[in-house]
Every structure is written in structure tokens, then in C-alpha cells.
Amino acid sequence: MPFTEKNEEYNQLMNKLFNDNGRLMIYSKEYHKVIGTINLMDVSDRAVECKEVGYVISPNYRRKGYAYEAVSNLVKLLLDDLKLDMIIAGCFEDNVASKKMLEKLDFIFEGKKHKALWDAVEGPKDLLYFYREKN
């Protein structure tokens, strides 16, 4: 349920999100507000140091380059500055824009993970997974 005012419930949610070290906010300087999030998750099933990146942009701000800019900067930070060996990212099969963006960022298709996420409307959904290694 969207918040209609900045009340105590809103403040509690913002504090929870602020203290989540794996969640980054995507802030638009143009609109002066948060328009999405990036989640950085630990990965334990790889033989190298790896993180999984997930991202969501509010529907009103999609297809304007915000996700590309945010994920591109995070990839540079993780691979070049922090020297991670690999990053993985997933998207729903029908999310053509996200697939194209990951490919544009030099991620390579790895395969499909069946029933990877639960969707409140559709039930279990498959995810397509992509990876990118440091150069």
C-alpha cells in the first residue's frame, strides 16, 4: 500500500531500508526523489567471490536509462574497485528491456532458474540468469 503521508509507519520503513546494507536507493536529481532500488545479495553457490544484483525502477521512470546508469556504476564499483570475480543478475523471461540492458552491460546469459521467485499474482516464476566476470 502506498504511503499518502510521511507518518510514523513511513518513518519506520525508511529507517529499515536505510539500515539494510544490501539495498541502495536510486535517487533522481531531476525529480528529487527515490525512483528505484538496487539490491546487492551475497552468493554462496559459486567457487569465486560473487554478488547478485537486483534492481527495480518505479513504473513511471522506466525506459529512461536510470537502471542502466545505476547498474553500470555498480558493476564498475564491484568489478574494478572492489575486485569481485563475478556478478550475477536475473530477470523475468518476459522482461525484454531488462534482458537487453544486461546484455548491453556485457552480461552473458547463463540459463533459467525454474520457480525462482514468488509473484503474488502469477505464483512461482522463472528467472533468466546472466553473469559478468571481471576483465
N, CA, C and O atoms as a GROMACS GRO file, in nm:
protein
  540
    1MET      N    1   0.084  -0.117   0.000
    1MET     CA    2   0.000   0.000   0.000
    1MET      C    3   0.089   0.124   0.000
    1MET      O    4   0.177   0.137   0.085
    2PRO      N    5   0.068   0.216  -0.094
    2PRO     CA    6   0.149   0.337  -0.097
    2PRO      C    7   0.119   0.428   0.022
    2PRO      O    8   0.007   0.430   0.074
    3PHE      N    9   0.219   0.503   0.062
    3PHE     CA   10   0.200   0.598   0.171
    3PHE      C   11   0.145   0.729   0.117
    3PHE      O   12   0.190   0.778   0.013
    4THR      N   13   0.048   0.784   0.185
    4THR     CA   14  -0.010   0.911   0.144
    4THR      C   15   0.048   1.027   0.223
    4THR      O   16   0.030   1.143   0.186
    5GLU      N   17   0.119   0.996   0.331
    5GLU     CA   18   0.183   1.100   0.411
    5GLU      C   19   0.304   1.041   0.482
    5GLU      O   20   0.316   0.919   0.496
    6LYS      N   21   0.390   1.128   0.525
    6LYS     CA   22   0.509   1.084   0.598
    6LYS      C   23   0.475   1.074   0.746
    6LYS      O   24   0.495   1.167   0.823
    7ASN      N   25   0.420   0.956   0.783
    7ASN     CA   26   0.381   0.933   0.922
    7ASN      C   27   0.480   0.838   0.989
    7ASN      O   28   0.585   0.809   0.932
    8GLU      N   29   0.449   0.791   1.106
    8GLU     CA   30   0.540   0.704   1.182
    8GLU      C   31   0.566   0.573   1.107
    8GLU      O   32   0.679   0.524   1.106
    9GLU      N   33   0.464   0.517   1.044
    9GLU     CA   34   0.482   0.393   0.968
    9GLU      C   35   0.580   0.416   0.853
    9GLU      O   36   0.666   0.331   0.827
   10TYR      N   37   0.568   0.527   0.785
   10TYR     CA   38   0.659   0.564   0.677
   10TYR      C   39   0.802   0.577   0.731
   10TYR      O   40   0.896   0.524   0.672
   11ASN      N   41   0.817   0.647   0.842
   11ASN     CA   42   0.949   0.667   0.902
   11ASN      C   43   1.013   0.534   0.942
   11ASN      O   44   1.134   0.517   0.924
   12GLN      N   45   0.935   0.442   0.995
   12GLN     CA   46   0.988   0.310   1.032
   12GLN      C   47   1.037   0.235   0.910
   12GLN      O   48   1.144   0.173   0.913
   13LEU      N   49   0.959   0.240   0.802
   13LEU     CA   50   1.000   0.172   0.678
   13LEU      C   51   1.129   0.235   0.624
   13LEU      O   52   1.220   0.162   0.584
   14MET      N   53   1.137   0.365   0.621
   14MET     CA   54   1.256   0.432   0.570
   14MET      C   55   1.379   0.398   0.655
   14MET      O   56   1.487   0.378   0.601
   15ASN      N   57   1.363   0.391   0.787
   15ASN     CA   58   1.474   0.352   0.874
   15ASN      C   59   1.519   0.209   0.847
   15ASN      O   60   1.638   0.180   0.847
   16LYS      N   61   1.423   0.120   0.825
   16LYS     CA   62   1.456  -0.020   0.795
   16LYS      C   63   1.534  -0.028   0.664
   16LYS      O   64   1.636  -0.097   0.656
   17LEU      N   65   1.486   0.042   0.561
   17LEU     CA   66   1.554   0.040   0.432
   17LEU      C   67   1.692   0.105   0.441
   17LEU      O   68   1.787   0.057   0.380
   18PHE      N   69   1.702   0.213   0.516
   18PHE     CA   70   1.828   0.284   0.531
   18PHE      C   71   1.934   0.196   0.598
   18PHE      O   72   2.052   0.205   0.565
   19ASN      N   73   1.891   0.112   0.691
   19ASN     CA   74   1.984   0.028   0.764
   19ASN      C   75   2.014  -0.106   0.696
   19ASN      O   76   2.092  -0.185   0.748
   20ASP      N   77   1.953  -0.131   0.582
   20ASP     CA   78   1.978  -0.252   0.504
   20ASP      C   79   2.100  -0.227   0.415
   20ASP      O   80   2.089  -0.159   0.313
   21ASN      N   81   2.215  -0.281   0.454
   21ASN     CA   82   2.339  -0.253   0.382
   21ASN      C   83   2.339  -0.307   0.240
   21ASN      O   84   2.418  -0.261   0.157
   22GLY      N   85   2.253  -0.401   0.209
   22GLY     CA   86   2.249  -0.457   0.074
   22GLY      C   87   2.154  -0.386  -0.019
   22GLY      O   88   2.144  -0.423  -0.136
   23ARG      N   89   2.084  -0.285   0.031
   23ARG     CA   90   1.986  -0.215  -0.053
   23ARG      C   91   2.032  -0.072  -0.074
   23ARG      O   92   2.061   0.001   0.021
   24LEU      N   93   2.039  -0.033  -0.200
   24LEU     CA   94   2.076   0.102  -0.237
   24LEU      C   95   1.957   0.169  -0.304
   24LEU      O   96   1.882   0.105  -0.378
   25MET      N   97   1.939   0.296  -0.278
   25MET     CA   98   1.829   0.370  -0.340
   25MET      C   99   1.879   0.436  -0.469
   25MET      O  100   1.992   0.484  -0.476
   26ILE      N  101   1.794   0.437  -0.568
   26ILE     CA  102   1.823   0.508  -0.693
   26ILE      C  103   1.747   0.640  -0.683
   26ILE      O  104   1.624   0.643  -0.685
   27TYR      N  105   1.822   0.747  -0.673
   27TYR     CA  106   1.765   0.880  -0.649
   27TYR      C  107   1.777   0.963  -0.776
   27TYR      O  108   1.883   0.971  -0.837
   28SER      N  109   1.666   1.026  -0.815
   28SER     CA  110   1.666   1.113  -0.932
   28SER      C  111   1.690   1.256  -0.886
   28SER      O  112   1.611   1.312  -0.810
   29LYS      N  113   1.800   1.315  -0.933
   29LYS     CA  114   1.825   1.457  -0.904
   29LYS      C  115   1.723   1.545  -0.974
   29LYS      O  116   1.685   1.651  -0.924
   30GLU      N  117   1.679   1.500  -1.091
   30GLU     CA  118   1.581   1.577  -1.168
   30GLU      C  119   1.446   1.587  -1.095
   30GLU      O  120   1.385   1.694  -1.090
   31TYR      N  121   1.401   1.474  -1.038
   31TYR     CA  122   1.271   1.471  -0.972
   31TYR      C  123   1.280   1.484  -0.820
   31TYR      O  124   1.177   1.495  -0.753
   32HIS      N  125   1.402   1.483  -0.766
   32HIS     CA  126   1.426   1.498  -0.622
   32HIS      C  127   1.354   1.392  -0.539
   32HIS      O  128   1.290   1.422  -0.438
   33LYS      N  129   1.366   1.267  -0.585
   33LYS     CA  130   1.306   1.157  -0.508
   33LYS      C  131   1.365   1.024  -0.548
   33LYS      O  132   1.428   1.010  -0.653
   34VAL      N  133   1.342   0.926  -0.462
   34VAL     CA  134   1.383   0.789  -0.489
   34VAL      C  135   1.290   0.731  -0.595
   34VAL      O  136   1.168   0.737  -0.582
   35ILE      N  137   1.350   0.675  -0.700
   35ILE     CA  138   1.269   0.620  -0.809
   35ILE      C  139   1.290   0.470  -0.827
   35ILE      O  140   1.230   0.407  -0.914
   36GLY      N  141   1.377   0.412  -0.743
   36GLY     CA  142   1.401   0.268  -0.753
   36GLY      C  143   1.501   0.222  -0.648
   36GLY      O  144   1.550   0.300  -0.566
   37THR      N  145   1.530   0.093  -0.653
   37THR     CA  146   1.627   0.035  -0.560
   37THR      C  147   1.718  -0.063  -0.635
   37THR      O  148   1.681  -0.118  -0.739
   38ILE      N  149   1.836  -0.081  -0.579
   38ILE     CA  150   1.926  -0.188  -0.622
   38ILE      C  151   1.954  -0.271  -0.499
   38ILE      O  152   1.988  -0.218  -0.393
   39ASN      N  153   1.940  -0.401  -0.512
   39ASN     CA  154   1.972  -0.493  -0.403
   39ASN      C  155   2.100  -0.567  -0.437
   39ASN      O  156   2.116  -0.617  -0.548
   40LEU      N  157   2.189  -0.572  -0.342
   40LEU     CA  158   2.315  -0.643  -0.358
   40LEU      C  159   2.313  -0.760  -0.261
   40LEU      O  160   2.313  -0.740  -0.139
   41MET      N  161   2.311  -0.882  -0.315
   41MET     CA  162   2.294  -1.001  -0.233
   41MET      C  163   2.417  -1.090  -0.237
   41MET      O  164   2.485  -1.101  -0.339
   42ASP      N  165   2.444  -1.154  -0.124
   42ASP     CA  166   2.554  -1.249  -0.116
   42ASP      C  167   2.520  -1.373  -0.198
   42ASP      O  168   2.404  -1.413  -0.207
   43VAL      N  169   2.621  -1.432  -0.257
   43VAL     CA  170   2.606  -1.554  -0.335
   43VAL      C  171   2.698  -1.659  -0.274
   43VAL      O  172   2.818  -1.636  -0.258
   44SER      N  173   2.642  -1.774  -0.239
   44SER     CA  174   2.723  -1.877  -0.174
   44SER      C  175   2.744  -2.002  -0.259
   44SER      O  176   2.814  -2.094  -0.217
   45ASP      N  177   2.683  -2.008  -0.377
   45ASP     CA  178   2.693  -2.130  -0.458
   45ASP      C  179   2.792  -2.117  -0.574
   45ASP      O  180   2.779  -2.187  -0.675
   46ARG      N  181   2.889  -2.028  -0.561
   46ARG     CA  182   2.991  -2.010  -0.666
   46ARG      C  183   3.129  -2.037  -0.608
   46ARG      O  184   3.151  -2.024  -0.487
   47ALA      N  185   3.220  -2.075  -0.693
   47ALA     CA  186   3.357  -2.106  -0.649
   47ALA      C  187   3.445  -1.982  -0.641
   47ALA      O  188   3.561  -1.991  -0.600
   48VAL      N  189   3.391  -1.867  -0.679
   48VAL     CA  190   3.465  -1.741  -0.675
   48VAL      C  191   3.384  -1.638  -0.598
   48VAL      O  192   3.266  -1.659  -0.571
   49GLU      N  193   3.448  -1.528  -0.562
   49GLU     CA  194   3.377  -1.423  -0.491
   49GLU      C  195   3.277  -1.357  -0.586
   49GLU      O  196   3.314  -1.308  -0.693
   50CYS      N  197   3.150  -1.357  -0.545
   50CYS     CA  198   3.042  -1.317  -0.635
   50CYS      C  199   2.931  -1.249  -0.556
   50CYS      O  200   2.908  -1.280  -0.439
   51LYS      N  201   2.863  -1.156  -0.621
   51LYS     CA  202   2.743  -1.092  -0.566
   51LYS      C  203   2.634  -1.098  -0.672
   51LYS      O  204   2.661  -1.102  -0.792
   52GLU      N  205   2.509  -1.099  -0.625
   52GLU     CA  206   2.396  -1.090  -0.716
   52GLU      C  207   2.336  -0.951  -0.706
   52GLU      O  208   2.318  -0.897  -0.597
   53VAL      N  209   2.307  -0.894  -0.821
   53VAL     CA  210   2.249  -0.760  -0.829
   53VAL      C  211   2.104  -0.773  -0.876
   53VAL      O  212   2.074  -0.839  -0.975
   54GLY      N  213   2.014  -0.709  -0.802
   54GLY     CA  214   1.875  -0.700  -0.842
   54GLY      C  215   1.835  -0.553  -0.843
   54GLY      O  216   1.890  -0.475  -0.766
   55TYR      N  217   1.743  -0.516  -0.927
   55TYR     CA  218   1.706  -0.375  -0.937
   55TYR      C  219   1.558  -0.362  -0.973
   55TYR      O  220   1.501  -0.447  -1.041
   56VAL      N  221   1.500  -0.255  -0.927
   56VAL     CA  222   1.360  -0.223  -0.957
   56VAL      C  223   1.350  -0.073  -0.976
   56VAL      O  224   1.402   0.005  -0.896
   57ILE      N  225   1.285  -0.032  -1.083
   57ILE     CA  226   1.258   0.109  -1.109
   57ILE      C  227   1.107   0.128  -1.107
   57ILE      O  228   1.033   0.047  -1.162
   58SER      N  229   1.062   0.235  -1.043
   58SER     CA  230   0.920   0.267  -1.040
   58SER      C  231   0.866   0.277  -1.183
   58SER      O  232   0.932   0.333  -1.270
   59PRO      N  233   0.746   0.223  -1.208
   59PRO     CA  234   0.693   0.221  -1.345
   59PRO      C  235   0.694   0.356  -1.417
   59PRO      O  236   0.713   0.360  -1.539
   60ASN      N  237   0.674   0.466  -1.346
   60ASN     CA  238   0.672   0.598  -1.410
   60ASN      C  239   0.808   0.643  -1.462
   60ASN      O  240   0.816   0.738  -1.539
   61TYR      N  241   0.916   0.574  -1.421
   61TYR     CA  242   1.051   0.618  -1.457
   61TYR      C  243   1.128   0.514  -1.538
   61TYR      O  244   1.248   0.528  -1.559
   62ARG      N  245   1.059   0.411  -1.582
   62ARG     CA  246   1.125   0.306  -1.660
   62ARG      C  247   1.151   0.353  -1.803
   62ARG      O  248   1.088   0.445  -1.854
   63ARG      N  249   1.250   0.286  -1.865
   63ARG     CA  250   1.288   0.310  -2.006
   63ARG      C  251   1.340   0.452  -2.027
   63ARG      O  252   1.323   0.511  -2.134
   64LYS      N  253   1.406   0.505  -1.923
   64LYS     CA  254   1.466   0.638  -1.933
   64LYS      C  255   1.616   0.635  -1.900
   64LYS      O  256   1.679   0.740  -1.889
   65GLY      N  257   1.672   0.514  -1.884
   65GLY     CA  258   1.814   0.500  -1.861
   65GLY      C  259   1.858   0.497  -1.716
   65GLY      O  260   1.978   0.486  -1.688
   66TYR      N  261   1.764   0.508  -1.623
   66TYR     CA  262   1.801   0.510  -1.481
   66TYR      C  263   1.862   0.378  -1.435
   66TYR      O  264   1.964   0.376  -1.367
   67ALA      N  265   1.800   0.268  -1.472
   67ALA     CA  266   1.852   0.136  -1.432
   67ALA      C  267   1.990   0.114  -1.494
   67ALA      O  268   2.081   0.066  -1.428
   68TYR      N  269   2.004   0.149  -1.621
   68TYR     CA  270   2.132   0.131  -1.688
   68TYR      C  271   2.242   0.210  -1.617
   68TYR      O  272   2.349   0.156  -1.590
   69GLU      N  273   2.216   0.334  -1.586
   69GLU     CA  274   2.316   0.418  -1.519
   69GLU      C  275   2.352   0.361  -1.381
   69GLU      O  276   2.470   0.354  -1.345
   70ALA      N  277   2.251   0.322  -1.305
   70ALA     CA  278   2.275   0.272  -1.170
   70ALA      C  279   2.350   0.139  -1.172
   70ALA      O  280   2.449   0.123  -1.101
   71VAL      N  281   2.305   0.044  -1.253
   71VAL     CA  282   2.368  -0.088  -1.259
   71VAL      C  283   2.508  -0.076  -1.319
   71VAL      O  284   2.601  -0.144  -1.274
   72SER      N  285   2.525   0.007  -1.420
   72SER     CA  286   2.656   0.027  -1.481
   72SER      C  287   2.757   0.078  -1.379
   72SER      O  288   2.870   0.029  -1.373
   73ASN      N  289   2.717   0.176  -1.299
   73ASN     CA  290   2.807   0.229  -1.196
   73ASN      C  291   2.837   0.125  -1.088
   73ASN      O  292   2.950   0.116  -1.039
   74LEU      N  293   2.737   0.046  -1.052
   74LEU     CA  294   2.758  -0.057  -0.950
   74LEU      C  295   2.852  -0.167  -1.003
   74LEU      O  296   2.937  -0.216  -0.930
   75VAL      N  297   2.835  -0.205  -1.129
   75VAL     CA  298   2.923  -0.306  -1.190
   75VAL      C  299   3.067  -0.258  -1.187
   75VAL      O  300   3.158  -0.333  -1.151
   76LYS      N  301   3.089  -0.134  -1.225
   76LYS     CA  302   3.225  -0.077  -1.222
   76LYS      C  303   3.282  -0.082  -1.081
   76LYS      O  304   3.397  -0.122  -1.061
   77LEU      N  305   3.203  -0.042  -0.984
   77LEU     CA  306   3.248  -0.043  -0.845
   77LEU      C  307   3.284  -0.185  -0.800
   77LEU      O  308   3.390  -0.207  -0.741
   78LEU      N  309   3.196  -0.280  -0.827
   78LEU     CA  310   3.216  -0.416  -0.780
   78LEU      C  311   3.333  -0.486  -0.848
   78LEU      O  312   3.414  -0.552  -0.782
   79LEU      N  313   3.343  -0.473  -0.980
   79LEU     CA  314   3.446  -0.546  -1.054
   79LEU      C  315   3.580  -0.473  -1.055
   79LEU      O  316   3.684  -0.535  -1.036
   80ASP      N  317   3.578  -0.343  -1.077
   80ASP     CA  318   3.703  -0.268  -1.091
   80ASP      C  319   3.760  -0.222  -0.957
   80ASP      O  320   3.879  -0.240  -0.930
   81ASP      N  321   3.676  -0.165  -0.875
   81ASP     CA  322   3.725  -0.106  -0.750
   81ASP      C  323   3.734  -0.209  -0.637
   81ASP      O  324   3.834  -0.213  -0.565
   82LEU      N  325   3.630  -0.292  -0.621
   82LEU     CA  326   3.629  -0.390  -0.512
   82LEU      C  327   3.687  -0.525  -0.554
   82LEU      O  328   3.705  -0.614  -0.471
   83LYS      N  329   3.716  -0.540  -0.683
   83LYS     CA  330   3.784  -0.658  -0.738
   83LYS      C  331   3.708  -0.789  -0.718
   83LYS      O  332   3.770  -0.894  -0.698
   84LEU      N  333   3.575  -0.785  -0.725
   84LEU     CA  334   3.499  -0.910  -0.722
   84LEU      C  335   3.530  -0.990  -0.848
   84LEU      O  336   3.565  -0.933  -0.951
   85ASP      N  337   3.519  -1.121  -0.840
   85ASP     CA  338   3.545  -1.206  -0.956
   85ASP      C  339   3.428  -1.209  -1.053
   85ASP      O  340   3.447  -1.219  -1.174
   86MET      N  341   3.306  -1.201  -0.999
   86MET     CA  342   3.189  -1.218  -1.084
   86MET      C  343   3.066  -1.152  -1.021
   86MET      O  344   3.056  -1.140  -0.899
   87ILE      N  345   2.974  -1.111  -1.107
   87ILE     CA  346   2.843  -1.058  -1.066
   87ILE      C  347   2.738  -1.137  -1.143
   87ILE      O  348   2.758  -1.168  -1.261
   88ILE      N  349   2.628  -1.169  -1.077
   88ILE     CA  350   2.516  -1.231  -1.148
   88ILE      C  351   2.394  -1.142  -1.133
   88ILE      O  352   2.383  -1.064  -1.039
   89ALA      N  353   2.302  -1.155  -1.228
   89ALA     CA  354   2.176  -1.079  -1.225
   89ALA      C  355   2.070  -1.163  -1.293
   89ALA      O  356   2.098  -1.238  -1.386
   90GLY      N  357   1.948  -1.149  -1.246
   90GLY     CA  358   1.837  -1.223  -1.305
   90GLY      C  359   1.724  -1.130  -1.346
   90GLY      O  360   1.712  -1.018  -1.296
   91CYS      N  361   1.643  -1.178  -1.439
   91CYS     CA  362   1.523  -1.103  -1.478
   91CYS      C  363   1.416  -1.202  -1.524
   91CYS      O  364   1.446  -1.315  -1.562
   92PHE      N  365   1.293  -1.157  -1.520
   92PHE     CA  366   1.184  -1.240  -1.570
   92PHE      C  367   1.196  -1.256  -1.721
   92PHE      O  368   1.243  -1.165  -1.790
   93GLU      N  369   1.155  -1.370  -1.769
   93GLU     CA  370   1.167  -1.402  -1.911
   93GLU      C  371   1.096  -1.301  -2.001
   93GLU      O  372   1.143  -1.271  -2.111
   94ASP      N  373   0.985  -1.249  -1.955
   94ASP     CA  374   0.909  -1.154  -2.037
   94ASP      C  375   0.958  -1.010  -2.023
   94ASP      O  376   0.901  -0.920  -2.085
   95ASN      N  377   1.063  -0.986  -1.945
   95ASN     CA  378   1.116  -0.852  -1.927
   95ASN      C  379   1.227  -0.826  -2.031
   95ASN      O  380   1.346  -0.833  -2.000
   96VAL      N  381   1.184  -0.798  -2.152
   96VAL     CA  382   1.276  -0.780  -2.264
   96VAL      C  383   1.371  -0.664  -2.240
   96VAL      O  384   1.490  -0.673  -2.272
   97ALA      N  385   1.321  -0.554  -2.184
   97ALA     CA  386   1.406  -0.437  -2.160
   97ALA      C  387   1.520  -0.471  -2.064
   97ALA      O  388   1.633  -0.428  -2.085
   98SER      N  389   1.491  -0.546  -1.959
   98SER     CA  390   1.594  -0.581  -1.863
   98SER      C  391   1.696  -0.676  -1.926
   98SER      O  392   1.816  -0.662  -1.902
   99LYS      N  393   1.651  -0.772  -2.005
   99LYS     CA  394   1.744  -0.863  -2.074
   99LYS      C  395   1.838  -0.785  -2.164
   99LYS      O  396   1.959  -0.807  -2.164
  100LYS      N  397   1.782  -0.692  -2.242
  100LYS     CA  398   1.864  -0.612  -2.333
  100LYS      C  399   1.963  -0.525  -2.257
  100LYS      O  400   2.077  -0.508  -2.300
  101MET      N  401   1.920  -0.471  -2.143
  101MET     CA  402   2.008  -0.386  -2.064
  101MET      C  403   2.125  -0.468  -2.011
  101MET      O  404   2.240  -0.424  -2.018
  102LEU      N  405   2.098  -0.587  -1.958
  102LEU     CA  406   2.206  -0.671  -1.906
  102LEU      C  407   2.303  -0.710  -2.017
  102LEU      O  408   2.425  -0.710  -1.995
  103GLU      N  409   2.252  -0.741  -2.134
  103GLU     CA  410   2.339  -0.775  -2.246
  103GLU      C  411   2.422  -0.654  -2.290
  103GLU      O  412   2.539  -0.668  -2.325
  104LYS      N  413   2.362  -0.535  -2.287
  104LYS     CA  414   2.433  -0.411  -2.320
  104LYS      C  415   2.546  -0.385  -2.220
  104LYS      O  416   2.648  -0.325  -2.254
  105LEU      N  417   2.528  -0.431  -2.097
  105LEU     CA  418   2.631  -0.416  -1.993
  105LEU      C  419   2.729  -0.533  -1.993
  105LEU      O  420   2.803  -0.552  -1.896
  106ASP      N  421   2.730  -0.612  -2.101
  106ASP     CA  422   2.823  -0.724  -2.121
  106ASP      C  423   2.800  -0.841  -2.027
  106ASP      O  424   2.893  -0.918  -2.001
  107PHE      N  425   2.678  -0.856  -1.977
  107PHE     CA  426   2.643  -0.977  -1.902
  107PHE      C  427   2.616  -1.086  -2.005
  107PHE      O  428   2.566  -1.059  -2.114
  108ILE      N  429   2.647  -1.210  -1.969
  108ILE     CA  430   2.631  -1.325  -2.058
  108ILE      C  431   2.520  -1.414  -2.002
  108ILE      O  432   2.516  -1.443  -1.882
  109PHE      N  433   2.430  -1.457  -2.090
  109PHE     CA  434   2.320  -1.544  -2.049
  109PHE      C  435   2.376  -1.675  -1.996
  109PHE      O  436   2.459  -1.739  -2.060
  110GLU      N  437   2.329  -1.715  -1.878
  110GLU     CA  438   2.378  -1.837  -1.813
  110GLU      C  439   2.275  -1.949  -1.814
  110GLU      O  440   2.310  -2.066  -1.827
  111GLY      N  441   2.148  -1.914  -1.801
  111GLY     CA  442   2.044  -2.016  -1.800
  111GLY      C  443   1.921  -1.972  -1.724
  111GLY      O  444   1.913  -1.859  -1.675
  112LYS      N  445   1.827  -2.062  -1.714
  112LYS     CA  446   1.700  -2.033  -1.649
  112LYS      C  447   1.693  -2.106  -1.515
  112LYS      O  448   1.726  -2.224  -1.505
  113LYS      N  449   1.649  -2.034  -1.414
  113LYS     CA  450   1.627  -2.093  -1.282
  113LYS      C  451   1.475  -2.106  -1.265
  113LYS      O  452   1.404  -2.006  -1.257
  114HIS      N  453   1.427  -2.230  -1.261
  114HIS     CA  454   1.284  -2.254  -1.257
  114HIS      C  455   1.226  -2.226  -1.118
  114HIS      O  456   1.283  -2.262  -1.016
  115LYS      N  457   1.108  -2.160  -1.119
  115LYS     CA  458   1.034  -2.127  -0.997
  115LYS      C  459   1.126  -2.058  -0.895
  115LYS      O  460   1.130  -2.096  -0.778
  116ALA      N  461   1.197  -1.958  -0.942
  116ALA     CA  462   1.297  -1.890  -0.860
  116ALA      C  463   1.236  -1.786  -0.766
  116ALA      O  464   1.289  -1.761  -0.657
  117LEU      N  465   1.124  -1.725  -0.806
  117LEU     CA  466   1.061  -1.620  -0.725
  117LEU      C  467   0.911  -1.640  -0.722
  117LEU      O  468   0.851  -1.697  -0.813
  118TRP      N  469   0.852  -1.592  -0.614
  118TRP     CA  470   0.706  -1.598  -0.600
  118TRP      C  471   0.647  -1.464  -0.638
  118TRP      O  472   0.687  -1.360  -0.586
  119ASP      N  473   0.551  -1.465  -0.730
  119ASP     CA  474   0.477  -1.346  -0.770
  119ASP      C  475   0.338  -1.356  -0.709
  119ASP      O  476   0.272  -1.459  -0.723
  120ALA      N  477   0.294  -1.251  -0.642
  120ALA     CA  478   0.166  -1.253  -0.572
  120ALA      C  479   0.048  -1.280  -0.665
  120ALA      O  480  -0.053  -1.335  -0.623
  121VAL      N  481   0.060  -1.241  -0.791
  121VAL     CA  482  -0.049  -1.260  -0.886
  121VAL      C  483  -0.034  -1.390  -0.963
  121VAL      O  484  -0.130  -1.465  -0.978
  122GLU      N  485   0.087  -1.416  -1.013
  122GLU     CA  486   0.109  -1.530  -1.102
  122GLU      C  487   0.162  -1.655  -1.033
  122GLU      O  488   0.168  -1.761  -1.095
  123GLY      N  489   0.202  -1.644  -0.906
  123GLY     CA  490   0.260  -1.758  -0.838
  123GLY      C  491   0.408  -1.770  -0.869
  123GLY      O  492   0.474  -1.669  -0.893
  124PRO      N  493   0.463  -1.893  -0.869
  124PRO     CA  494   0.606  -1.909  -0.893
  124PRO      C  495   0.644  -1.869  -1.036
  124PRO      O  496   0.575  -1.904  -1.132
  125LYS      N  497   0.755  -1.795  -1.047
  125LYS     CA  498   0.802  -1.750  -1.178
  125LYS      C  499   0.948  -1.789  -1.198
  125LYS      O  500   1.026  -1.794  -1.103
  126ASP      N  501   0.981  -1.817  -1.323
  126ASP     CA  502   1.117  -1.848  -1.361
  126ASP      C  503   1.198  -1.720  -1.374
  126ASP      O  504   1.144  -1.613  -1.402
  127LEU      N  505   1.329  -1.731  -1.354
  127LEU     CA  506   1.421  -1.620  -1.376
  127LEU      C  507   1.526  -1.661  -1.477
  127LEU      O  508   1.575  -1.774  -1.474
  128LEU      N  509   1.561  -1.570  -1.566
  128LEU     CA  510   1.675  -1.589  -1.654
  128LEU      C  511   1.796  -1.531  -1.582
  128LEU      O  512   1.788  -1.420  -1.528
  129TYR      N  513   1.906  -1.603  -1.580
  129TYR     CA  514   2.026  -1.555  -1.511
  129TYR      C  515   2.136  -1.520  -1.610
  129TYR      O  516   2.158  -1.588  -1.710
  130PHE      N  517   2.205  -1.413  -1.576
  130PHE     CA  518   2.317  -1.362  -1.654
  130PHE      C  519   2.435  -1.344  -1.559
  130PHE      O  520   2.417  -1.325  -1.439
  131TYR      N  521   2.557  -1.350  -1.614
  131TYR     CA  522   2.675  -1.325  -1.532
  131TYR      C  523   2.771  -1.233  -1.606
  131TYR      O  524   2.769  -1.222  -1.728
  132ARG      N  525   2.855  -1.169  -1.528
  132ARG     CA  526   2.962  -1.088  -1.584
  132ARG      C  527   3.085  -1.106  -1.496
  132ARG      O  528   3.078  -1.094  -1.373
  133GLU      N  529   3.196  -1.135  -1.560
  133GLU     CA  530   3.321  -1.154  -1.487
  133GLU      C  531   3.410  -1.031  -1.507
  133GLU      O  532   3.394  -0.955  -1.602
  134LYS      N  533   3.505  -1.015  -1.414
  134LYS     CA  534   3.598  -0.904  -1.432
  134LYS      C  535   3.684  -0.929  -1.554
  134LYS      O  536   3.711  -1.044  -1.590
  135ASN      N  537   3.727  -0.824  -1.616
  135ASN     CA  538   3.806  -0.834  -1.741
  135ASN      C  539   3.946  -0.878  -1.713
  135ASN      O  540   4.026  -0.892  -1.805
   0.00000   0.00000   0.00000
